[in-house]
Amino acid sequence: MSASDRPLLSNARSERVREVSALGRRAARARSGRFLVEGPQAVRELLRYAAGHARALYVTAAAGERHPEILDAAGREDVPTWTCTEEVLAAMADTGSPQGVLAVAEHVDVPLDEALDAVGPGGFAVVLTHVRDPGNAGTVLRGASAFGAAAVLVSAASVDVHHPKVVRSTVGALFHLPVSVGTPVGELLDACRGRGIRLLAADGGGEVALPDADLAGPHAWVLGNEAWGMPDDVLAACDAGVAIPIERAESLNLAMAATVCLHASAAAAGETRSWGRPGRT
């Protein structure tokens, strides 16, 4: 379909524009079961890995010319597509500098049992217990995808993974692996343990140094809150506390620590790749 054949949205005050813009708020996302996917890379990954969840695509004329592959993918998947003015796209987007491409998708989280099934006998996962910062959560998801984690389990006490800032921070990784949300922390840890998944708390005061950690067999990295770390009851529920040896710096932030731990698990599983060519994400 050419640009001239696509319907045009030019009224920034229209009902459709207001409905899309409202998805920047958690209440609207919860009510509709839909969320915003902003930027060409994130939308590209949505259409590649989770096209069945895509419900609408909005592009400016200029962005459509820059990214014809996105329009082609939407056409193959029969995703309704609109051409928008720059004003309309800006009104719908959560970011102050939209890149001309925005999609609306249905929530992509899966039931906890399905996510745990993906871990299998030799896989590893990530558990977010009280992670509240959208950027950190998104970066952890991105790292989990990059290093081959089987699933990400997000507790009810953590940030909404469909928050626009989380989605942008994942740069499309949200669509690469099973993500389960909404289970209380205690139930989440019990469910992992019931599946034989060892729980490793990423904790600066951990008794085991990362190079000495046993990363054989199914395991999950348990991550705490950015400001106050891991509650005592969560630490007690884990099989081991694992500390990353560092020099000079007092500590690593949560997303950086998660990346280091995930790389260690990938290396132990033989899943690291050649770094000769940078990835797109």
KOLVO-905365 format. One line per field, with one value per residue (C-alpha): x, y, z. Coordinates in Angstrom, 2 decimals. Example, Ala and Ser with C-alpha at 12.3 -4.5 7.8 and 13.67 -1.06 7.14 Angstrom:
2
x <- (12.30, 13.67)
y <- (-4.50, -1.06)
z <- (7.80, 7.14)
***
This chain:
281
x <- (0.00, 1.45, 1.40, -1.41, -3.52, -3.13, -5.63, -4.29, -4.48, -4.14, -6.28, -4.23, -7.43, -9.25, -10.61, -8.13, -5.18, -6.43, -6.87, -3.35, -1.84, -3.64, -1.57, 1.26, -0.72, -0.78, -4.53, -5.25, -2.82, -4.42, -7.93, -7.23, -4.54, -2.51, 0.68, 2.87, 5.86, 7.90, 10.77, 11.73, 13.92, 11.34, 8.54, 10.73, 11.31, 7.62, 6.70, 9.48, 9.00, 5.49, 3.50, 0.38, 0.29, 0.50, -2.82, -1.95, 0.99, 1.37, 4.10, 4.86, 5.37, 9.09, 9.55, 7.72, 10.23, 13.15, 11.84, 9.97, 10.84, 8.58, 5.66, 6.34, 6.35, 3.12, 1.54, 2.54, 1.02, -2.13, -1.45, -3.68, -1.43, -2.02, 0.06, 0.25, 1.29, 4.27, 1.90, -0.30, 2.63, 4.01, 0.63, 0.44, 4.03, 5.30, 8.74, 9.37, 11.32, 9.45, 11.18, 8.14, 7.17, 4.79, 2.77, 0.04, 0.33, -1.47, 0.38, 3.06, 3.50, 2.91, 1.72, 4.40, 4.25, 4.90, 7.93, 9.29, 8.79, 11.16, 14.03, 14.39, 17.18, 20.13, 18.75, 18.89, 16.43, 16.17, 13.90, 13.12, 11.85, 11.47, 12.96, 11.18, 13.23, 11.91, 15.32, 16.94, 14.18, 14.41, 18.18, 18.00, 15.54, 17.88, 20.79, 18.69, 17.93, 21.52, 23.00, 20.43, 18.35, 15.33, 12.86, 12.42, 10.14, 8.89, 7.27, 4.11, 6.33, 8.28, 7.70, 5.17, 7.14, 4.70, 5.61, 6.78, 10.21, 10.72, 9.71, 12.05, 14.93, 14.57, 14.99, 12.79, 14.20, 10.83, 9.63, 12.54, 11.84, 9.03, 8.27, 5.97, 4.61, 2.48, 3.36, 4.14, 7.83, 7.45, 5.30, 7.71, 10.68, 8.70, 7.67, 11.30, 12.40, 9.56, 10.94, 14.45, 15.73, 18.49, 18.12, 21.25, 20.90, 23.05, 24.19, 27.26, 27.54, 27.13, 29.22, 30.20, 32.34, 30.97, 34.02, 33.41, 29.63, 28.15, 26.32, 25.69, 22.09, 18.97, 19.33, 17.87, 19.54, 17.48, 17.75, 16.60, 15.71, 18.00, 18.14, 17.79, 18.97, 17.70, 15.35, 16.54, 13.64, 14.45, 18.12, 17.17, 14.98, 17.87, 20.33, 23.35, 24.30, 26.76, 29.00, 30.80, 34.45, 35.16, 38.02, 37.95, 34.22, 32.04, 29.38, 27.75, 24.26, 21.58, 21.51, 25.30, 25.48, 22.76, 24.67, 27.85, 25.96, 24.09, 27.31, 28.79, 25.81, 26.02, 29.74, 29.13, 26.49, 28.75, 26.31, 28.58, 29.04, 31.88, 32.12, 33.60, 30.46, 28.34, 24.67, 21.89, 20.48)
y <- (0.00, 3.36, 6.41, 7.90, 4.80, 4.76, 6.69, 10.01, 11.19, 14.96, 15.99, 15.84, 16.17, 13.23, 10.40, 7.90, 10.14, 10.61, 6.86, 6.11, 8.90, 7.59, 4.39, 6.33, 5.90, 2.63, 2.74, 2.96, 0.13, -2.08, -1.29, -1.88, -4.55, -2.51, -0.45, 1.85, 0.69, 3.69, 4.02, 2.13, -0.50, -1.47, -1.58, -3.60, -6.19, -6.24, -7.09, -9.65, -11.54, -10.75, -9.57, -11.27, -8.70, -5.66, -3.84, -0.62, 1.17, 4.93, 6.56, 10.00, 10.30, 10.99, 7.99, 5.78, 6.73, 6.06, 2.69, 0.97, -2.44, -1.65, -0.83, -3.99, -6.11, -4.51, -5.21, -8.88, -9.20, -7.24, -4.65, -1.59, 1.35, 5.10, 7.98, 10.77, 14.36, 15.20, 16.95, 13.87, 11.53, 13.87, 13.99, 10.19, 9.49, 9.36, 10.74, 14.38, 13.54, 10.78, 9.15, 9.05, 5.40, 4.20, 1.02, -0.10, -3.69, -6.04, -6.96, -9.56, -11.09, -14.82, -16.97, -17.88, -21.60, -20.91, -18.77, -21.43, -24.09, -22.12, -22.41, -26.16, -28.32, -26.10, -22.60, -19.50, -16.74, -13.36, -12.50, -8.83, -8.62, -4.90, -3.16, 0.17, 2.18, 1.79, 2.33, -0.31, -2.82, -2.27, -2.56, -5.84, -7.18, -6.12, -7.90, -11.00, -11.20, -10.49, -13.23, -15.93, -15.96, -18.22, -15.92, -12.82, -13.03, -9.69, -9.54, -7.67, -5.28, -4.16, -1.62, -2.29, -3.80, -2.17, 1.30, 3.34, 3.97, 0.27, -0.60, 2.02, 0.85, -2.73, -1.54, -4.44, -7.09, -7.24, -9.28, -11.74, -13.95, -14.94, -12.33, -13.11, -10.35, -9.79, -12.69, -11.77, -12.13, -15.05, -17.04, -16.30, -17.67, -20.70, -21.45, -21.36, -23.61, -26.01, -26.37, -27.10, -23.67, -22.53, -18.96, -16.79, -13.40, -10.76, -9.07, -6.98, -8.66, -12.15, -14.95, -16.34, -14.42, -14.54, -16.39, -19.15, -19.39, -22.68, -21.78, -25.33, -26.43, -24.27, -21.11, -17.64, -14.36, -12.59, -8.79, -6.39, -2.75, -0.06, 1.96, -0.49, -3.72, -7.15, -7.63, -10.13, -12.50, -12.61, -13.27, -16.04, -17.64, -17.80, -20.66, -18.33, -14.68, -13.86, -10.79, -9.33, -8.58, -4.94, -2.50, 1.21, 1.72, 1.37, -0.58, -1.25, -0.11, -2.75, -2.96, -3.16, -5.87, -7.85, -7.64, -9.00, -11.89, -12.75, -12.80, -15.21, -17.53, -17.37, -18.17, -21.11, -22.42, -21.91, -19.39, -16.38, -15.20, -13.62, -9.89, -9.21, -7.52, -5.22, -6.17, -3.90, -3.48)
z <- (0.00, -0.99, 1.27, -0.78, -0.20, 3.59, 5.72, 6.96, 10.57, 10.69, 13.69, 16.89, 18.93, 17.40, 19.52, 18.08, 18.91, 22.47, 22.91, 21.72, 23.82, 26.92, 26.73, 28.30, 31.57, 33.48, 34.09, 30.37, 29.61, 32.26, 31.05, 27.36, 27.56, 25.05, 25.11, 23.02, 21.01, 19.90, 17.47, 14.30, 15.99, 18.61, 16.04, 13.68, 16.41, 17.32, 13.73, 13.46, 16.73, 17.99, 15.00, 16.31, 19.11, 16.81, 16.49, 14.66, 13.08, 12.76, 10.67, 9.34, 5.60, 6.09, 8.40, 5.94, 3.27, 5.62, 6.81, 3.96, 5.47, 8.45, 6.17, 4.17, 7.34, 8.55, 5.18, 5.28, 8.74, 7.85, 10.56, 10.00, 9.12, 9.14, 7.84, 10.43, 10.44, 12.64, 15.05, 15.42, 15.96, 18.63, 20.35, 20.52, 21.55, 25.12, 24.26, 23.51, 20.34, 18.50, 15.55, 13.31, 13.93, 16.61, 17.07, 19.43, 20.62, 22.96, 26.14, 25.48, 28.95, 29.38, 32.32, 34.85, 34.08, 30.39, 31.22, 33.58, 30.92, 28.70, 31.19, 30.73, 32.18, 31.24, 30.92, 33.08, 33.84, 35.53, 38.46, 39.13, 42.70, 43.47, 40.43, 40.07, 37.59, 34.01, 32.43, 34.62, 33.95, 30.21, 30.20, 32.15, 29.58, 26.80, 28.49, 29.10, 25.40, 24.35, 26.52, 25.87, 29.04, 28.70, 30.46, 32.59, 35.63, 36.93, 40.35, 41.24, 43.24, 40.15, 37.40, 34.64, 31.74, 29.31, 30.58, 27.55, 29.11, 29.77, 26.21, 24.74, 26.95, 25.72, 22.10, 20.98, 23.32, 25.10, 22.12, 22.07, 25.09, 27.47, 30.12, 33.03, 35.25, 38.30, 40.62, 44.25, 45.08, 47.48, 45.08, 42.26, 44.19, 45.34, 41.76, 40.60, 43.43, 42.65, 39.13, 40.37, 39.36, 41.72, 42.95, 42.88, 44.52, 42.83, 46.02, 46.80, 50.18, 48.79, 50.23, 46.81, 44.31, 40.77, 39.32, 41.90, 41.46, 40.29, 37.09, 35.91, 35.53, 35.59, 37.65, 37.98, 38.85, 41.50, 41.40, 44.09, 44.37, 42.95, 46.19, 49.08, 47.50, 48.49, 51.47, 54.07, 53.41, 49.70, 50.41, 52.80, 50.14, 47.64, 47.37, 47.34, 47.37, 44.58, 44.59, 41.59, 42.44, 41.60, 42.12, 42.91, 42.31, 45.38, 43.51, 40.14, 39.29, 38.96, 35.17, 34.93, 37.60, 35.83, 32.55, 34.15, 35.79, 32.60, 30.61, 33.15, 32.77, 28.99, 29.11, 31.44, 29.07, 26.05, 24.58, 24.13, 20.57, 18.68, 19.36, 15.93, 14.59, 16.73, 17.05, 15.92, 19.40)
***
